[in-house]
């Protein structure tokens, strides 16, 4: 199932590979994304194997789902106009951000940190340049978990036609790059998840020295998203990567991207 | 230079490998950490190659540097006593957290979010269970960048004895697991960096569609730390991993972990 190899080195036991997937054409609204991702995986790395986690940037998902907004159709509100004027922003884009926000967390120095309809807190409510044209912006997928599940189902049907049973042979994450309040730079995180547990909960387990693990819930789906970004990187315009050899250390019951959102009652930074 | 292989699959072009490094013995104060890490890398994966990034959890660095504190020697302050009593915490541990904080950001429901002397904002100012004994806690390294640089220098001396010139053949990151304000679960981040650029700045560059990248500074050292965690995972007690095949996409001038701290004037969430 592996693709062409250009490297004599083999993979040591326990290693994880982050495989770049090339050859995905520019995605347009209504395109058959499942088939395009499957084709790119097949031609680029020869297919997928059980245990693989497929990472897909939200931008291609949004584009396929028609999540592009033409700013020429947007009438900015008075607040969008005032904020845009003060900070030399595009009022139409500010308006799109406001329309896709559930609430505004901060609105300072031209920055808008907002909670999206889904509950994610991020810059500009996830509204982003589309790379299609200056007048077109890209919004987050309507339901990133459903998008991840659709990709997962499609890939299982194609690469594991005989698969039966409840547990998924592969995982899929839909990713976006988020800033962090106290740390410089953005990192890739998972906004949609299917087929894997997004959190790895070590509480109650014991480490090799016999000490019980406390406060140890790892956001593995975010770590997988960050790992994938290392080969997706911006200039390569590579929206898909496959992580091979990841072995979940705790219960891997399939979960959702919403589990990665801090519950309201534990959110200290609103 | 590769170690034993247990897997027939080779590595496709452009792939990154995350290699677990086994065999590091329990580290004690004053231990020759450089040599121990070098030995573990050699026996576990056969050595390192140019371009490798070595990730080391801060806990073994702190232990080697004597960064363990015996709670039996700590006299809690009145505030530490009150806070500990209210939230059923160990007042001596609260006192250690306060002593290692530059300022407290939040102190609620038994949680302390604090800024460390270095400038990191994290739970308990980075003070952590040591896994040595219930009475011993582990603090962050005094200077994580210096610790990373010492490991880098030692590994270059050992594995690249003929290396000359300014640019480093390898990178080293010292890692810790931090929570995030709006996201559930902790993720591995880089607190010390040597030999690589912690941030990848795409601003002013153009993507394949000809669009200029904006607001695109990626915290690649944090993404590398998160990738490493996927093989280090808690129960394996594996404090070292090597990331092979990472290709920086922007200027890779060697930087520090301090560059990953959001500057005060851009910090919206104090």
Interface residues (C-beta under 8 A of the other chain):
Chain A: X2 X3 X4 X5 X6 X7 X8 X9 X10 X11 X12 X13 X14 X15 X16 X17 X18 X19 X20 X22 X26 X44 X45 X106 X108 X111 X113 X120 X121 X123 X129 X131 X132 X177 X180 X181 X182 X183 X184 X185 X186 X187 X188 X189 X198 X199 X200 X202 X205 X207 X208 X209 X211 X213 X214 X215 X216 X217 X218 X219 X220 X222 X223 X224 X226 X227 X229 X230 X231 X233 X234 X235 X236 X237 X243 X246 X249 X259 X260 X261 X262 X263 X267 X268 X269
Chain B: X2 X3 X4 X5 X6 X7 X8 X9 X10 X11 X12 X13 X14 X15 X16 X17 X18 X19 X20 X22 X26 X44 X45 X106 X108 X111 X113 X120 X121 X123 X129 X131 X132 X177 X180 X181 X182 X183 X184 X185 X186 X187 X188 X189 X198 X199 X200 X202 X205 X207 X208 X209 X211 X213 X214 X215 X216 X217 X218 X219 X220 X222 X223 X224 X226 X227 X229 X230 X231 X233 X234 X235 X236 X237 X243 X246 X249 X259 X260 X261 X262 X263 X267 X268 X269
